Amino acid sequence: MRSLFQFFVALMLGFASLTPAFADGGGGGGGDFCRVLVGDFTLMFSAYQPQLTGDRKYCTQLPGLGRTNLVFDYESKEGTTSVGATRALDQKIKEMKLTFKVVRESDGTVIAEVPPKKMRGGIVETVVDFEQPGNYEVEVKLVDPNGKEYENHLELLVGVDSGSQMRLYMIVGVVLLALVYILYLSHAGFRAKVDVVLGKFKNF
C-alpha cells in the first residue's frame, strides 16, 4: 500500500510540474496575447470571451464557444528609443486599412468578415459567434493607400480541450487516493477492512 501511494504522489508531482508549461498554451500562442507580423508591421492579437471568463485575454486557444471579441492592436514604436524607419512605420500604418476574416477550417465557411478599416486609432475589433468547436483560421490583411496588400494567417483552436482538463482530473484522482491513504493510516477499522479486501485480491 505504501509503495502504491508513493507512486501516485510521484505522478501527482509530475503533472503539477507540467502545469506551468501549459498555462499559456504550451508555446502554441495560447497566452493572453500574441504578436502577428503583417509585412513590416507588428500587430497584437487578443481574444476575449466575457460571458465565460470575464476580461481574461486569450491568443490562439479559446476555452469555449459563443460570442468572442477579437482585437487587433498595432504595436507602436512611439515613446521608445526606436528612430528612423521603425518610427516611420507608426505614421505609415495610420494611413493603412486593416481587414480580416475568420474561416472554419473543417468546411471553409467564412463565419465573420471585417471590412477594411483605417488603423488611424491603432485598433480594429469585432465580435464573432463561435457555434462549433474546432480549428479556425484568421486571415488578416493590411492595405496601403496605393492598394498594396500585406497578409498573414493566425490559427485558432476553439472550444477543444487541449489536455489541461484531463490533467486536472488526474491530479484530483491522485489527491483522493492520498486522502484514502491517510484514512487508512489513521483509522484502524478502515485499515482492517482494506486489508481484508487486499488479502482477497492476493489470492487470485
Residue frames as a rotation matrix with the C-alpha (Angstrom) as fourth column:
MET 1
0.564 0.825 0.000 0.00
0.825 -0.564 0.000 0.00
0.000 0.000 -1.000 0.00
ARG 2
0.437 -0.467 -0.768 2.82
0.189 -0.787 0.587 2.37
-0.879 -0.402 -0.256 0.88
SER 3
-0.641 -0.734 0.224 4.65
0.347 -0.017 0.938 1.82
-0.684 0.679 0.266 -2.43
LEU 4
-0.178 0.674 0.716 1.41
0.971 0.005 0.237 2.38
0.156 0.738 -0.656 -4.34
PHE 5
0.757 0.450 -0.475 0.83
0.567 -0.813 0.134 5.64
-0.326 -0.370 -0.870 -2.50
GLN 6
-0.006 -0.857 -0.515 4.38
0.118 -0.512 0.851 6.80
-0.993 -0.055 0.105 -3.24
PHE 7
-0.640 -0.192 0.744 3.85
0.716 0.202 0.668 6.06
-0.279 0.960 0.008 -6.92
PHE 8
0.272 0.849 0.454 0.70
0.924 -0.363 0.124 8.17
0.270 0.385 -0.883 -7.10
VAL 9
0.654 -0.137 -0.744 2.35
0.322 -0.839 0.438 11.03
-0.684 -0.526 -0.505 -5.19
ALA 10
-0.468 -0.883 -0.029 5.20
0.264 -0.171 0.949 11.00
-0.843 0.437 0.314 -7.70
LEU 11
-0.414 0.415 0.810 2.63
0.907 0.107 0.408 11.00
0.083 0.904 -0.420 -10.51
MET 12
0.670 0.712 -0.209 0.83
0.736 -0.673 0.069 13.99
-0.091 -0.200 -0.976 -8.98
LEU 13
0.288 -0.650 -0.703 4.08
0.125 -0.702 0.701 15.94
-0.949 -0.290 -0.121 -8.64
GLY 14
-0.651 -0.542 0.531 4.93
0.549 0.146 0.823 15.14
-0.524 0.827 0.203 -12.24
PHE 15
0.006 0.744 0.668 1.64
0.949 -0.215 0.232 16.54
0.316 0.633 -0.707 -13.51
ALA 16
0.749 0.236 -0.620 1.97
0.507 -0.806 0.305 19.55
-0.427 -0.543 -0.723 -11.22
SER 17
-0.180 -0.909 -0.377 5.35
0.220 -0.410 0.885 20.30
-0.959 0.077 0.273 -12.76
LEU 18
-0.621 0.002 0.784 3.82
0.779 0.109 0.617 20.17
-0.084 0.994 -0.069 -16.24
THR 19
0.334 0.926 -0.177 1.07
0.893 -0.371 -0.255 22.66
-0.301 -0.073 -0.951 -15.40
PRO 20
0.216 -0.249 -0.944 3.15
0.023 -0.965 0.260 25.88
-0.976 -0.078 -0.203 -15.77
ALA 21
-0.795 -0.597 0.105 4.36
0.097 0.046 0.994 24.77
-0.599 0.801 0.021 -19.18
PHE 22
-0.589 0.651 0.479 0.77
0.768 0.268 0.581 24.59
0.250 0.710 -0.658 -20.41
ALA 23
-0.204 0.550 -0.810 -0.54
0.665 -0.529 -0.527 27.65
-0.718 -0.646 -0.258 -18.60
ASP 24
-0.112 0.129 -0.985 -0.16
-0.452 -0.890 -0.065 29.81
-0.885 0.438 0.158 -21.70
GLY 25
0.798 0.499 -0.338 -0.93
-0.528 0.309 -0.791 27.15
-0.291 0.809 0.510 -24.25
GLY 26
0.539 -0.615 0.575 2.43
0.322 0.781 0.535 25.41
-0.779 -0.103 0.619 -24.18
GLY 27
-0.495 -0.818 -0.293 4.22
0.053 -0.365 0.930 27.70
-0.867 0.445 0.224 -26.58
GLY 28
-0.517 0.371 0.772 1.43
0.850 0.331 0.410 27.44
-0.103 0.868 -0.486 -29.13
GLY 29
-0.838 0.167 0.519 0.35
0.035 -0.934 0.357 31.00
0.544 0.317 0.777 -28.69
GLY 30
-0.009 0.915 -0.403 -2.18
0.635 0.317 0.705 30.25
0.772 -0.249 -0.584 -26.02
GLY 31
-0.685 -0.324 -0.653 -1.20
0.724 -0.404 -0.559 33.08
-0.083 -0.855 0.511 -23.71
ASP 32
0.016 0.776 -0.631 -3.05
0.589 -0.517 -0.621 36.34
-0.808 -0.362 -0.465 -23.11
PHE 33
0.727 0.210 -0.653 -1.95
-0.400 -0.643 -0.652 37.91
-0.557 0.736 -0.384 -26.41
CYS 34
0.186 -0.732 0.656 0.28
0.686 0.574 0.447 37.18
-0.704 0.366 0.608 -29.39
ARG 35
-0.105 -0.351 -0.930 2.21
-0.424 -0.830 0.361 39.13
-0.899 0.433 -0.062 -31.98
VAL 36
0.478 0.293 0.828 1.34
0.633 0.539 -0.556 38.79
-0.609 0.790 0.072 -35.64
LEU 37
-0.482 -0.716 -0.505 3.79
0.035 -0.591 0.806 40.08
-0.875 0.371 0.311 -38.25
VAL 38
0.552 0.652 0.520 1.99
0.654 0.048 -0.755 41.55
-0.518 0.756 -0.400 -41.27
GLY 39
0.709 -0.449 0.544 4.52
0.289 -0.519 -0.805 42.89
0.643 0.728 -0.238 -43.72
ASP 40
-0.413 -0.894 0.176 6.82
0.256 -0.300 -0.919 45.19
0.874 -0.334 0.352 -41.74
PHE 41
-0.191 0.467 0.863 4.17
-0.745 -0.642 0.183 45.80
0.640 -0.608 0.471 -39.09
THR 42
-0.876 -0.089 -0.475 3.68
0.230 0.787 -0.572 44.00
0.425 -0.610 -0.669 -35.80
LEU 43
-0.075 0.927 0.369 0.08
-0.584 -0.340 0.737 43.62
0.809 -0.160 0.566 -34.64
MET 44
-0.926 -0.075 0.369 -1.02
-0.361 0.455 -0.814 42.44
-0.107 -0.887 -0.449 -31.21
PHE 45
-0.263 0.864 -0.429 -3.89
-0.368 0.322 0.873 39.97
0.892 0.387 0.233 -31.33
SER 46
-0.976 0.040 0.216 -6.06
-0.187 0.361 -0.914 39.06
-0.115 -0.932 -0.345 -28.35
ALA 47
-0.375 0.888 -0.267 -9.43
-0.016 0.282 0.959 37.40
0.927 0.364 -0.091 -27.83
TYR 48
-0.849 0.210 0.485 -11.97
-0.523 -0.193 -0.831 37.77
-0.081 -0.958 0.274 -25.01
GLN 49
-0.421 0.798 -0.432 -14.90
0.274 0.565 0.778 35.56
0.865 0.209 -0.456 -24.01
PRO 50
-0.721 0.023 0.692 -16.54
-0.529 -0.664 -0.529 37.79
0.447 -0.748 0.491 -21.37
GLN 51
0.349 0.932 0.098 -19.55
-0.817 0.251 0.520 35.52
0.460 -0.262 0.848 -20.86
LEU 52
0.704 -0.147 -0.694 -17.18
0.217 0.976 0.014 32.70
0.676 -0.161 0.719 -19.85
THR 53
0.162 -0.794 -0.586 -14.04
0.973 0.227 -0.039 34.20
0.164 -0.563 0.810 -18.33
GLY 54
0.621 0.139 -0.772 -14.68
0.467 -0.857 0.221 37.92
-0.630 -0.497 -0.597 -17.87
ASP 55
0.867 -0.308 -0.392 -11.86
-0.466 -0.781 -0.415 40.14
-0.178 0.543 -0.821 -19.10
ARG 56
0.183 -0.830 0.527 -9.25
-0.027 0.532 0.846 37.39
-0.983 -0.169 0.075 -19.41
LYS 57
0.323 -0.173 -0.931 -7.30
-0.905 -0.343 -0.250 37.54
-0.276 0.923 -0.268 -22.68
TYR 58
0.426 -0.230 0.875 -6.53
0.211 0.966 0.151 34.62
-0.880 0.120 0.460 -24.97
CYS 59
-0.380 -0.571 -0.728 -4.47
-0.680 -0.361 0.639 34.15
-0.627 0.737 -0.251 -28.09
THR 60
-0.535 0.094 -0.840 -4.85
-0.762 0.375 0.528 31.01
0.364 0.922 -0.129 -30.22
GLN 61
-0.733 0.322 -0.600 -6.58
0.397 0.918 0.007 28.66
0.553 -0.233 -0.800 -27.76
LEU 62
-0.510 0.663 0.548 -10.09
-0.731 -0.670 0.131 29.72
0.454 -0.333 0.826 -26.73
PRO 63
-0.931 -0.039 0.363 -11.73
-0.283 0.706 -0.650 27.65
-0.231 -0.707 -0.668 -23.97
GLY 64
-0.373 0.886 0.276 -15.37
0.366 0.414 -0.833 27.81
-0.852 -0.210 -0.479 -25.03
LEU 65
-0.504 0.341 0.793 -17.95
0.829 -0.064 0.555 28.64
0.240 0.938 -0.251 -27.67
GLY 66
0.441 0.787 -0.430 -20.17
0.839 -0.532 -0.113 31.68
-0.318 -0.311 -0.895 -28.08
ARG 67
0.923 0.003 0.386 -19.61
0.179 -0.889 -0.421 35.38
0.341 0.457 -0.821 -28.59
THR 68
0.315 -0.914 -0.255 -15.92
0.853 0.155 0.499 36.24
-0.416 -0.375 0.828 -28.69
ASN 69
0.920 -0.088 -0.382 -14.24
-0.171 -0.967 -0.188 39.63
-0.353 0.238 -0.905 -29.04
LEU 70
0.362 -0.831 0.422 -11.31
0.919 0.394 -0.013 39.57
-0.156 0.392 0.907 -31.47
VAL 71
0.914 -0.079 -0.398 -8.96
-0.021 -0.989 0.148 42.54
-0.405 -0.126 -0.905 -31.28
PHE 72
0.275 -0.870 0.409 -6.01
0.922 0.118 -0.369 43.63
0.273 0.479 0.834 -33.44
ASP 73
0.933 -0.064 -0.354 -3.90
0.120 -0.872 0.475 46.39
-0.339 -0.486 -0.806 -31.91
TYR 74
0.653 -0.732 0.195 -0.87
0.169 -0.110 -0.979 47.95
0.738 0.673 0.052 -33.59
GLU 75
0.555 -0.576 -0.600 2.34
0.785 0.126 0.606 47.72
-0.274 -0.807 0.522 -31.56
SER 76
0.941 -0.105 0.321 3.51
0.046 -0.902 -0.429 51.31
0.335 0.419 -0.844 -31.81
LYS 77
0.100 -0.976 -0.193 7.17
0.889 0.174 -0.424 52.34
0.448 -0.129 0.885 -31.66
GLU 78
0.180 0.006 0.984 6.34
-0.085 -0.996 0.022 55.78
0.980 -0.088 -0.179 -30.34
GLY 79
0.755 0.075 0.651 7.74
-0.618 -0.248 0.745 56.54
0.218 -0.966 -0.141 -26.93
THR 80
0.814 -0.559 0.159 10.62
0.451 0.780 0.434 54.11
-0.366 -0.282 0.887 -27.41
THR 81
0.082 -0.881 -0.466 14.20
-0.157 -0.474 0.867 54.65
-0.984 0.002 -0.178 -28.46
SER 82
-0.022 -0.043 0.999 13.39
0.850 0.525 0.042 53.48
-0.526 0.850 0.025 -32.00
VAL 83
-0.019 -0.059 -0.998 14.21
-0.280 -0.958 0.062 56.02
-0.960 0.281 0.002 -34.68
GLY 84
-0.756 -0.422 -0.500 14.26
-0.537 -0.036 0.843 56.32
-0.374 0.906 -0.199 -38.44
ALA 85
-0.684 0.455 -0.570 12.49
-0.400 0.418 0.815 53.65
0.610 0.786 -0.104 -40.46
THR 86
-0.675 0.445 -0.588 10.91
0.659 0.721 -0.211 51.97
0.330 -0.531 -0.781 -37.45
ARG 87
-0.605 0.466 -0.645 9.38
0.262 -0.650 -0.714 55.23
-0.752 -0.601 0.271 -36.24
ALA 88
-0.766 0.293 -0.572 8.16
-0.631 -0.510 0.584 55.91
-0.120 0.809 0.576 -39.77
LEU 89
-0.810 0.486 -0.328 6.04
0.312 0.831 0.460 52.75
0.496 0.270 -0.825 -39.59
ASP 90
-0.561 0.609 -0.561 3.90
0.635 -0.119 -0.764 54.42
-0.532 -0.784 -0.320 -36.92
GLN 91
-0.419 0.373 -0.828 2.98
-0.446 -0.879 -0.170 57.18
-0.791 0.298 0.534 -39.33
LYS 92
-0.830 0.028 -0.558 2.57
-0.529 0.280 0.801 54.87
0.178 0.960 -0.217 -42.30
ILE 93
-0.842 0.497 -0.210 0.14
0.510 0.860 -0.005 52.46
0.178 -0.111 -0.978 -40.65
LYS 94
-0.515 0.669 -0.536 -2.21
0.194 -0.518 -0.833 55.29
-0.835 -0.533 0.138 -39.68
GLU 95
-0.271 0.382 -0.884 -2.99
-0.858 -0.512 0.042 55.69
-0.437 0.769 0.467 -43.37
MET 96
-0.879 -0.085 -0.469 -3.46
-0.323 0.829 0.456 51.97
0.350 0.552 -0.757 -43.96
LYS 97
0.172 0.967 0.189 -6.60
-0.955 0.117 0.271 49.87
0.240 -0.227 0.944 -43.68
LEU 98
-0.874 -0.389 0.290 -6.92
-0.463 0.849 -0.256 46.56
-0.147 -0.359 -0.922 -41.88
THR 99
0.234 0.931 -0.279 -9.35
-0.934 0.295 0.203 43.81
0.271 0.213 0.939 -42.79
PHE 100
-0.852 -0.504 0.144 -9.68
-0.523 0.832 -0.186 40.28
-0.026 -0.234 -0.972 -41.52
LYS 101
0.235 0.916 -0.324 -11.96
-0.834 0.362 0.416 37.28
0.499 0.173 0.849 -41.77
VAL 102
-0.413 -0.259 0.873 -12.46
-0.750 0.641 -0.164 34.14
-0.518 -0.722 -0.459 -39.72
VAL 103
0.013 0.320 -0.947 -12.72
-0.843 0.513 0.162 30.85
0.538 0.796 0.277 -41.61
ARG 104
0.470 0.185 0.863 -13.84
-0.657 0.726 0.203 27.50
-0.589 -0.662 0.463 -40.20
GLU 105
-0.448 -0.825 -0.344 -11.21
-0.843 0.261 0.471 25.04
-0.298 0.501 -0.812 -41.44
SER 106
-0.494 0.260 0.830 -13.48
0.033 0.959 -0.281 21.98
-0.869 -0.111 -0.482 -41.48
ASP 107
0.163 0.651 0.741 -15.61
0.840 0.303 -0.451 23.27
-0.518 0.696 -0.498 -44.36
GLY 108
-0.670 -0.559 0.488 -14.10
0.737 -0.577 0.351 26.61
0.086 0.595 0.799 -45.41
THR 109
0.380 0.899 0.217 -17.09
0.818 -0.436 0.375 28.62
0.432 0.035 -0.901 -44.18
VAL 110
-0.701 -0.497 0.512 -16.41
0.238 -0.839 -0.490 32.29
0.673 -0.221 0.706 -43.51
ILE 111
0.002 0.738 -0.675 -18.13
0.959 0.190 0.211 32.94
0.284 -0.647 -0.707 -40.17
ALA 112
0.648 0.193 -0.737 -17.07
0.448 -0.879 0.164 36.58
-0.616 -0.436 -0.656 -39.82
GLU 113
-0.077 -0.672 0.736 -15.52
0.970 -0.221 -0.101 39.25
0.231 0.706 0.669 -42.01
VAL 114
0.285 0.059 -0.957 -14.45
0.517 -0.850 0.102 42.75
-0.807 -0.524 -0.272 -41.07
PRO 115
0.796 0.019 0.605 -14.44
0.568 -0.370 -0.735 45.28
0.210 0.929 -0.305 -43.93
PRO 116
-0.194 -0.960 0.200 -11.32
0.799 -0.273 -0.536 47.43
0.570 0.056 0.820 -44.39
LYS 117
0.895 0.406 -0.185 -10.96
0.431 -0.677 0.597 49.94
0.118 -0.614 -0.781 -41.56
LYS 118
0.369 -0.784 0.499 -8.33
-0.175 -0.586 -0.791 52.63
0.913 0.205 -0.353 -41.17
MET 119
0.238 -0.410 -0.880 -5.75
0.848 0.530 -0.017 51.99
0.474 -0.742 0.474 -38.48
ARG 120
-0.013 -0.256 0.967 -5.73
-0.037 -0.966 -0.256 55.65
0.999 -0.040 0.003 -37.51
GLY 121
0.560 0.290 0.776 -6.78
-0.746 -0.232 0.625 54.75
0.361 -0.928 0.086 -33.96
GLY 122
-0.456 -0.887 0.071 -4.48
-0.854 0.413 -0.317 51.73
0.252 -0.205 -0.946 -33.86
ILE 123
-0.747 0.249 0.616 -7.24
-0.201 0.798 -0.567 49.21
-0.633 -0.548 -0.546 -33.02
VAL 124
-0.336 0.717 -0.611 -9.65
-0.815 0.103 0.570 47.14
0.471 0.690 0.550 -35.12
GLU 125
-0.912 0.057 0.406 -12.03
-0.235 0.740 -0.630 44.71
-0.336 -0.670 -0.662 -33.41
THR 126
-0.273 0.878 -0.394 -15.17
-0.720 0.085 0.688 42.68
0.638 0.471 0.609 -33.93
VAL 127
-0.251 0.293 0.923 -17.37
-0.760 0.530 -0.375 40.10
-0.599 -0.795 0.090 -32.21
VAL 128
-0.486 0.035 -0.873 -17.52
-0.654 0.648 0.390 36.55
0.579 0.761 -0.293 -33.59
ASP 129
0.296 0.648 0.702 -20.07
-0.908 0.419 -0.003 33.93
-0.296 -0.636 0.712 -32.51
PHE 130
-0.689 -0.569 -0.448 -18.31
-0.657 0.752 0.055 30.55
0.306 0.332 -0.892 -32.48
GLU 131
0.322 0.923 0.209 -21.04
-0.946 0.309 0.095 27.90
0.023 -0.228 0.973 -32.66
GLN 132
0.946 -0.033 -0.323 -18.88
-0.022 0.986 -0.164 24.84
0.324 0.162 0.932 -33.31
PRO 133
0.563 -0.811 0.157 -15.66
-0.285 -0.012 0.959 23.63
-0.776 -0.585 -0.238 -31.66
GLY 134
0.690 -0.381 0.616 -12.63
0.687 0.612 -0.391 23.06
-0.228 0.693 0.684 -33.83
ASN 135
-0.366 -0.920 -0.139 -9.92
0.712 -0.373 0.595 24.81
-0.600 0.119 0.791 -35.82
TYR 136
0.829 0.558 0.047 -10.37
0.481 -0.667 -0.569 28.24
-0.286 0.494 -0.821 -37.34
GLU 137
-0.281 -0.913 0.296 -8.11
0.956 -0.239 0.171 30.48
-0.085 0.331 0.940 -39.38
VAL 138
0.616 0.356 -0.703 -7.93
0.328 -0.927 -0.182 34.26
-0.716 -0.118 -0.688 -39.12
GLU 139
-0.013 -0.567 0.824 -6.77
0.995 -0.090 -0.046 35.86
0.100 0.819 0.565 -42.38
VAL 140
0.531 0.133 -0.837 -5.56
0.442 -0.886 0.140 39.39
-0.723 -0.444 -0.530 -41.67
LYS 141
0.084 -0.456 0.886 -4.58
0.964 -0.187 -0.188 41.97
0.251 0.870 0.424 -44.31
LEU 142
0.062 -0.122 -0.991 -3.13
0.323 -0.937 0.135 45.47
-0.944 -0.328 -0.019 -44.26
VAL 143
0.291 0.107 0.951 -3.75
0.956 -0.080 -0.284 47.60
0.046 0.991 -0.125 -47.36
ASP 144
-0.530 -0.545 -0.650 -1.78
0.563 -0.799 0.211 50.78
-0.634 -0.255 0.730 -48.02
PRO 145
0.083 0.628 -0.774 -3.20
-0.194 -0.752 -0.630 53.86
-0.978 0.202 0.059 -49.84
ASN 146
-0.390 -0.308 -0.868 -1.79
-0.888 -0.124 0.443 52.56
-0.244 0.943 -0.225 -53.14
GLY 147
0.586 0.747 -0.313 -3.64
-0.796 0.603 -0.049 49.27
0.152 0.278 0.948 -52.82
LYS 148
-0.293 -0.757 -0.584 -0.63
-0.476 0.645 -0.597 47.15
0.829 0.104 -0.549 -51.88
GLU 149
0.735 0.663 0.144 -1.61
-0.502 0.388 0.773 44.29
0.457 -0.640 0.617 -49.56
TYR 150
-0.591 -0.803 0.084 0.27
-0.633 0.396 -0.665 42.62
0.501 -0.446 -0.742 -46.73
GLU 151
0.471 0.864 -0.178 -1.20
-0.648 0.476 0.594 39.38
0.598 -0.165 0.784 -45.40
ASN 152
-0.788 -0.614 0.033 -0.72
-0.508 0.621 -0.597 36.81
0.346 -0.488 -0.802 -42.66
HIS 153
0.179 0.838 -0.515 -2.72
-0.266 0.546 0.795 33.99
0.947 -0.006 0.321 -41.07
LEU 154
-0.624 -0.271 0.733 -3.42
-0.763 0.013 -0.646 33.01
0.165 -0.962 -0.215 -37.48
GLU 155
-0.414 0.444 -0.795 -4.68
0.073 0.886 0.457 29.59
0.908 0.131 -0.399 -36.34
LEU 156
-0.347 0.393 0.852 -7.32
-0.919 -0.325 -0.224 29.37
0.189 -0.860 0.474 -33.59
LEU 157
-0.716 0.227 -0.661 -8.38
0.257 0.965 0.054 26.33
0.650 -0.131 -0.749 -31.58
VAL 158
-0.530 0.628 0.570 -11.86
-0.743 -0.668 0.045 26.96
0.409 -0.399 0.821 -30.18
GLY 159
0.306 0.820 0.484 -13.80
-0.952 0.254 0.171 25.00
0.017 -0.513 0.858 -27.56
VAL 160
0.641 -0.183 -0.745 -11.49
-0.079 0.950 -0.302 22.00
0.763 0.252 0.595 -27.66
ASP 161
0.921 -0.318 0.226 -9.80
-0.211 0.082 0.974 20.63
-0.329 -0.944 0.009 -24.53
SER 162
0.509 -0.810 -0.290 -6.06
-0.621 -0.112 -0.776 20.93
0.596 0.575 -0.560 -25.07
GLY 163
-0.008 -0.510 -0.860 -5.26
0.286 0.823 -0.490 18.45
0.958 -0.250 0.139 -22.29
SER 164
-0.719 -0.315 0.620 -5.50
-0.407 -0.532 -0.742 20.66
0.563 -0.786 0.254 -19.22
GLN 165
0.224 0.885 0.407 -8.86
-0.933 0.073 0.353 19.21
0.283 -0.459 0.842 -18.19
MET 166
0.685 -0.023 -0.728 -7.52
-0.001 0.999 -0.033 15.66
0.729 0.024 0.685 -18.30
ARG 167
-0.436 -0.894 -0.109 -4.52
0.216 0.013 -0.976 16.68
0.874 -0.449 0.188 -16.20
LEU 168
-0.454 0.343 0.823 -6.89
-0.796 -0.572 -0.200 18.25
0.402 -0.745 0.532 -13.69
TYR 169
0.649 0.749 -0.136 -8.93
-0.634 0.631 0.448 15.06
0.421 -0.204 0.884 -13.42
MET 170
0.368 -0.584 -0.723 -5.79
0.318 0.810 -0.493 13.00
0.874 -0.049 0.484 -12.87
ILE 171
-0.677 -0.620 0.398 -4.49
-0.115 -0.445 -0.888 15.35
0.727 -0.647 0.230 -10.18
VAL 172
-0.040 0.758 0.651 -7.86
-0.957 -0.216 0.194 15.25
0.288 -0.615 0.734 -8.40
GLY 173
0.739 0.317 -0.595 -7.78
-0.252 0.948 0.193 11.47
0.625 0.007 0.780 -8.58
VAL 174
-0.148 -0.889 -0.434 -4.33
0.373 0.356 -0.857 11.33
0.916 -0.289 0.278 -7.01
VAL 175
-0.644 -0.032 0.764 -5.41
-0.567 -0.652 -0.504 13.71
0.514 -0.758 0.402 -4.24
LEU 176
0.437 0.879 0.191 -8.39
-0.832 0.314 0.458 11.46
0.342 -0.359 0.868 -3.47
LEU 177
0.558 -0.317 -0.767 -6.08
0.204 0.948 -0.244 8.46
0.805 -0.020 0.593 -3.30
ALA 178
-0.566 -0.803 0.188 -3.84
0.062 -0.269 -0.961 10.37
0.822 -0.532 0.202 -0.91
LEU 179
-0.264 0.560 0.785 -6.82
-0.905 -0.426 0.000 11.11
0.335 -0.710 0.620 1.34
VAL 180
0.757 0.523 -0.391 -7.79
-0.410 0.847 0.340 7.44
0.509 -0.097 0.856 1.29
TYR 181
0.091 -0.822 -0.563 -4.25
0.367 0.553 -0.748 6.52
0.926 -0.139 0.352 2.31
ILE 182
-0.684 -0.292 0.669 -4.30
-0.415 -0.597 -0.686 9.00
0.600 -0.747 0.287 5.20
LEU 183
0.273 0.871 0.408 -7.59
-0.930 0.131 0.343 7.48
0.245 -0.473 0.846 6.34
TYR 184
0.638 -0.109 -0.762 -6.02
-0.023 0.987 -0.160 4.03
0.769 0.120 0.627 6.03
LEU 185
-0.393 -0.900 -0.187 -3.18
0.262 0.085 -0.961 5.03
0.881 -0.427 0.203 8.36
SER 186
-0.800 0.003 0.599 -5.29
-0.455 -0.654 -0.604 6.89
0.391 -0.756 0.525 10.91
HIS 187
0.105 0.929 0.355 -8.40
-0.994 0.109 0.010 4.71
-0.030 -0.354 0.935 11.23
ALA 188
-0.724 -0.496 0.479 -7.88
-0.545 0.837 0.044 1.15
-0.423 -0.230 -0.877 12.45
GLY 189
0.017 0.829 0.559 -11.35
0.002 0.559 -0.829 -0.04
-1.000 0.015 0.008 11.43
PHE 190
0.778 0.227 -0.585 -10.99
-0.525 -0.274 -0.805 1.26
-0.344 0.934 -0.094 7.89
ARG 191
-0.168 -0.939 -0.301 -7.46
-0.986 0.156 0.064 -0.19
-0.013 0.307 -0.952 7.67
ALA 192
-0.553 0.000 0.833 -8.75
-0.289 0.938 -0.191 -3.62
-0.781 -0.346 -0.519 8.71
LYS 193
0.526 0.826 0.202 -11.43
-0.008 0.242 -0.970 -3.57
-0.851 0.509 0.134 6.00
VAL 194
0.607 -0.373 -0.702 -8.91
-0.793 -0.340 -0.506 -2.52
-0.050 0.864 -0.502 3.35
ASP 195
-0.479 -0.850 0.221 -6.50
-0.841 0.516 0.164 -5.25
-0.254 -0.107 -0.961 4.41
VAL 196
-0.134 0.528 0.839 -9.29
-0.030 0.844 -0.536 -7.82
-0.991 -0.097 -0.097 4.08
VAL 197
0.845 0.480 -0.234 -10.08
-0.198 -0.125 -0.972 -6.64
-0.496 0.868 -0.010 0.54
LEU 198
0.272 -0.831 -0.485 -6.40
-0.959 -0.190 -0.212 -6.58
0.084 0.523 -0.848 -0.45
GLY 199
-0.488 -0.438 0.755 -5.98
-0.586 0.805 0.089 -10.05
-0.647 -0.399 -0.650 1.03
LYS 200
0.396 0.722 0.567 -8.74
0.069 0.593 -0.802 -11.35
-0.915 0.357 0.185 -1.22
PHE 201
0.842 -0.122 -0.526 -7.05
-0.534 -0.333 -0.777 -9.86
-0.080 0.935 -0.345 -4.28
LYS 202
-0.149 -0.987 0.064 -3.77
-0.972 0.158 0.172 -11.54
-0.180 -0.037 -0.983 -3.36
ASN 203
-0.206 0.124 0.971 -5.48
-0.236 0.956 -0.172 -14.92
-0.950 -0.264 -0.167 -3.51
PHE 204
0.839 0.533 -0.110 -6.31
-0.207 0.125 -0.970 -14.51
-0.504 0.837 0.215 -7.21
